[in-house]
């Protein structure tokens, strides 16, 4: 899992980025915010996808396709083993494995999405500065 800085550092970084955005011309701000609005992610949506669909949909929300596919495969394999085979315990273990891997992300969802959004803002600002 990628290292996420503490909440205070993320907020400071976001404030610095907002100051850089404020320094843009009116036209640049209009163009910047049009792009940001389309790409910015919501921490509550990320957390809801993680909570209700532990199978990795929150990874797809942030564009992390490989992690999302891996979670879906593990969850599907676990469900199939639990329901259709005699390897119920192994299937349940796979599902629990994914659950315990994803649980910290649920509790850290705000920081994960703030980190993602800060990177997005940095990348967008490079186009205008």
SVG drawing of the C-alpha trace seen along z (x, -y; Angstrom):
<svg xmlns="http://www.w3.org/2000/svg" viewBox="-23 -37 28 68">
<polyline fill="none" stroke="black" stroke-width="0.4" points="0.0,0.0 1.4,-3.4 2.5,-5.5 0.0,-8.2 1.2,-11.2 -0.6,-12.4 -3.8,-14.5 -2.0,-17.7 0.6,-17.4 -2.0,-16.6 -4.0,-19.7 -1.0,-21.9 -0.1,-20.6 -3.7,-21.2 -3.6,-24.8 -0.3,-25.5 -1.8,-24.1 -4.9,-26.3 -2.7,-29.3 -0.9,-28.5 -4.3,-28.1 -5.4,-31.5 -2.4,-33.1 -3.5,-31.9 -5.2,-34.4 -9.0,-34.4 -9.0,-32.5 -6.5,-30.0 -8.6,-29.5 -11.7,-28.9 -9.9,-26.2 -8.3,-24.7 -11.5,-24.4 -13.3,-22.9 -10.7,-20.1 -10.5,-19.7 -14.3,-19.3 -14.3,-16.4 -11.5,-14.6 -11.6,-15.3 -12.6,-12.4 -14.9,-12.3 -13.6,-10.6 -17.2,-9.6 -17.7,-7.8 -14.4,-6.0 -15.4,-4.9 -18.9,-3.8 -17.4,-1.7 -15.0,-0.2 -17.6,0.5 -20.4,1.8 -18.4,3.5 -15.3,4.8 -14.4,6.5 -12.2,3.6 -14.5,1.1 -12.9,-1.7 -9.6,-1.0 -11.4,-1.4 -12.8,-4.7 -9.2,-6.0 -8.0,-4.4 -6.0,-1.6 -7.2,1.1 -4.6,3.7 -5.5,3.6 -9.2,3.6 -9.0,6.6 -6.9,8.5 -9.5,7.9 -12.3,8.9 -10.6,12.1 -9.8,13.0 -13.3,12.3 -14.9,14.1 -12.6,17.1 -13.5,17.1 -17.2,16.9 -17.1,19.7 -15.1,21.9 -17.5,21.3 -20.7,21.9 -19.8,24.5 -17.0,26.6 -16.0,28.5 -13.2,26.0 -15.4,23.7 -12.8,22.9 -10.2,21.9 -12.8,19.7 -13.8,18.1 -10.1,17.5 -9.7,15.7 -12.6,13.5 -11.3,12.7 -7.8,12.0 -9.3,9.4 -11.4,7.9 -8.4,7.5 -6.3,6.0 -9.0,3.5 -10.1,2.6 -7.2,0.1 -8.1,-1.7 -11.6,-2.2 -10.5,-3.9 -7.9,-5.9 -10.1,-6.8 -10.1,-10.6 -6.3,-10.7 -6.0,-8.4 -8.4,-10.5 -6.9,-13.8 -3.5,-12.4 -5.0,-11.4 -6.6,-14.9 -3.4,-16.7 -1.5,-14.8 -4.3,-15.6 -4.1,-19.3 -0.3,-19.3 -0.6,-17.7 -3.3,-20.1 -1.3,-23.1 1.7,-22.1 -0.4,-22.8 -1.1,-26.4 2.1,-27.6"/>
</svg>
